[in-house]
Amino acid sequence: MTGKWDEREKALESQYIYNEEKKKIERMKESAREEIVRTYCRNCCPKCGGTLEAMTFRGVPLDKCPDCGGIWLGPKDLQILAAKDHRSWFDKWFRGEE
């Protein structure tokens, strides 16, 4: 009877170690994917993969994809555009003004 309990304990321990290793491998894969995206996908369109071209709209630097026509903004660019055009829906959206 003791032998079966020892086998079960070893099996559970092996399963636990397997699951932990699997989690570590997934984390490593995810960080590798992020590194690849940062390294090799600079100036690539997130939608179609085309090469982005820099442009300026109302003094705000934007990226435009000539292939799909997408316009890509930086983290603060939409707020900068909103500050330049205070008559529009930007005020309602960002500043909560009615």
C-alpha positions in Angstrom: 0.0 0.0 0.0 2.9 2.4 0.8 4.3 1.8 -2.6 1.2 3.1 -4.3 1.2 6.3 -2.2 4.8 6.9 -3.0 4.1 6.4 -6.7 1.1 8.8 -6.5 3.2 11.4 -4.6 6.0 11.2 -7.3 3.4 11.4 -10.0 1.9 14.6 -8.5 5.3 16.1 -8.0 6.2 15.3 -11.6 3.0 16.9 -12.8 3.6 20.0 -10.7 7.2 20.4 -12.0 5.9 19.8 -15.6 3.3 22.5 -15.2 5.8 25.0 -13.7 8.2 24.4 -16.5 5.5 24.8 -19.1 4.6 28.2 -17.6 8.2 29.3 -17.7 8.5 28.2 -21.3 5.4 30.2 -22.2 6.8 33.3 -20.4 10.1 32.9 -22.3 8.3 32.6 -25.6 6.2 35.7 -25.0 9.2 37.8 -24.0 11.0 36.5 -27.1 8.0 37.5 -29.3 8.0 41.0 -27.8 11.7 41.4 -28.4 11.3 40.3 -32.0 8.5 42.8 -32.5 10.5 45.6 -31.0 13.6 44.7 -33.0 12.3 43.7 -36.4 8.9 45.4 -36.7 9.9 49.0 -36.3 8.2 51.3 -38.8 5.9 48.4 -39.8 2.2 48.9 -40.1 0.4 46.9 -37.3 -2.4 46.1 -39.7 -0.8 45.0 -42.9 2.9 44.9 -42.2 3.8 47.6 -44.8 6.5 50.2 -44.2 5.2 53.3 -42.5 6.0 56.8 -43.7 6.4 59.7 -41.4 4.1 62.7 -41.9 2.9 65.8 -40.0 -0.7 66.8 -39.5 -1.3 70.2 -37.8 2.2 70.0 -36.3 1.7 66.5 -34.9 4.0 63.8 -36.2 2.1 60.8 -37.4 2.8 57.6 -39.3 0.9 56.7 -42.5 0.8 53.3 -44.2 0.8 53.8 -48.0 -0.4 50.2 -48.5 -3.6 50.2 -46.4 -4.0 53.9 -45.8 -3.9 53.5 -42.0 -2.8 56.4 -39.8 -0.9 55.6 -36.6 -0.6 57.9 -33.7 1.9 57.9 -30.8 0.7 57.6 -27.2 0.0 61.4 -26.7 -0.7 62.4 -30.3 -4.5 62.3 -30.1 -4.5 64.5 -27.0 -2.2 67.0 -28.8 -4.6 67.1 -31.7 -7.4 67.6 -29.3 -5.7 70.5 -27.7 -5.3 72.2 -31.1 -8.9 71.8 -32.1 -11.1 72.8 -29.1 -14.4 73.2 -31.0 -14.9 69.5 -31.7 -15.8 66.2 -30.1 -12.3 66.0 -28.8 -13.2 68.3 -25.9 -16.2 66.2 -25.0 -14.2 63.0 -25.2 -11.0 64.0 -23.4 -12.0 66.8 -21.1 -15.6 65.8 -20.3 -16.9 69.1 -21.5 -20.5 69.4 -22.7 
